[in-house]
Amino acid sequence: MRAEDTNTRAWQIYGQRQLARACTPPVPDRLGWTPWEGVGPGAEVLGDVTGRRVLDIGSGAGHHAVHLAQAHGARVTGVELSPAQHERAVGAHADVGGVEFVQADVTEYLAEVEPFDAAYAIGTLAFIDPHRSLPALRDGLRPGAPLILSLLHTDLHGRGPSTEVAPREQMILLRDDPALPTQMWILEPQLWEDLLTEYGFRVEAVDLLRHPDENAPVVQQLIRARRLPDRPARVSSRPRSARPPVAHAAVGVGAVLVSEHGILLGRHQRGTLELPGGTVEAGESFEVAVVRELVEETGLIARPGDVRLLGTLVDHVEGVLRVTVGALVHAWQGQPATQPDESVGDWTWYSLGHLPDGLFVCSAQILSAWRPDLPIDHTPAHFTPFAHNSTPAAGTVDGPA
C-alpha cells in the first residue's frame, strides 16, 4: 500500500472513533503549533490575517480554523482528506462565520481555486509526499504569502529526523484504542529547507520546540517560509546547506621570477628548494595571492598587473586534492632577502642550466609546466593552462623519468 493510502486509512479510522465518542476539541484561546499548551509562538507568525484568505492544511476537527476566524478575522478554508474528520468539523462548526470546510485532497483542491493569502499546517504536512504537496502549495499561494509548518522532529522514542526524502512508520497513539500505523516524512530542518527552496519558497526561520518536560525526547520543528515571486528580478543563489563543506582541497600559488642570474628559489626549513608562494587566502585573487606571498617571503614588491597566471596543476596528496596555480612575475622592486618568521629563506638565483636537486614538488610541477624542456623529475599533475597565455595545451605534467 502506498504511504499516503496508509495515512488516509489511518485518519479515517481515527475520525470514525472520535465521532463515535462525540469527541470535539475545544476552540483554543491561542493558536498552538505543538500539542503542549504555551510552547512556541501563536498566530502572529502568520502576520496580519484580518480579512485574508487562509488555508488550513489537514484541518481535522476544525478548531484551529475557527480560532483564526473568530479571534483574528481571517477567512479560513479548512481542507481535510478524511471524510470522518471532515464530518467532525462540519458537525461542530458549520454555523461559524468566516470558515468553510472542504473534504478533498489538498493538492487537487489547490489546482482549482484562487491562490490563498497564507497557509499553515499543524502536524499534518508530514503525511503527504513533499514532492507532491510543495509544488501544489507554491501554485496555491500568492507571491509573498507566508507558509507556516509545524512538523515532527524527534519522536517519543527519541528517533530524530531523516536525511532522506522518504517516509517511515509512525504510530497514532490513542488512549483507549489500538495504535494506528502511518507513514510520515520526518525530515531534518535543512532537508525541509532544501525542498521548500526547490519548489519556490524562501525559508525565513526554523525553530525547534521542545516538550515542556525536559525528560521527554519529543521535539517539534516550526518552519516559517514565504512563497517567492514568480519572476524574480535577479536569479538567486544560496548555500547547499548551513553546514560548511567538508575540507578536501588545498589551494596555493607559486611564482616564477627570472632575472639575468636565473630563477629565484628559496630553501624551506625542511630542506626543499622552492619558488616563492603559498596558500591562497579567503577573498584573494590568484594574482593578489602571488603579490602578497612574494613580499611576505622575499621582501620583493610587485603589482597584480605584473603577474601572468600560467594555469592550474592538480594532484592528490594523502587524500587531499591539491590545486596549485603557477604564475610568471614580469617586474618587481627590491632584492630578495630572508624575512623574519618565514619558513622559506636563503633566496638565491639559480641558472636554468644548473637547477639544484631537492625541488619542492609543487615548484617542480610549475617549472615543468612553464618550461617542459627542463630536466626535472616529480610526481605527475594535471595541468590546465589559462587561455590568454602560450603555455602548452592541457595535459599531464609528468617530468622526465
BELFENJO-V43142 format. One record per helix or strand. SS is the DSSP state (A for helix, B for strand). FROM is the first residue (numbers start at 1). TO is the last residue. Records with the same first field share a line. If there is no record, write none. Layout:
SS=FROM-TO  FROM-TO
//
This chain:
A=3-20  43-46  63-72  83-93  106-110  125-127  130-140  189-198  286-298  304-306  352-354  361-370
B=53-57  75-80  99-103  116-122  141-154  162-162  168-172  180-184  187-187  201-210  219-227  249-259  262-268  273-274  276-279  301-301  307-317  320-329  333-333  344-350  359-359  377-385  395-399
//
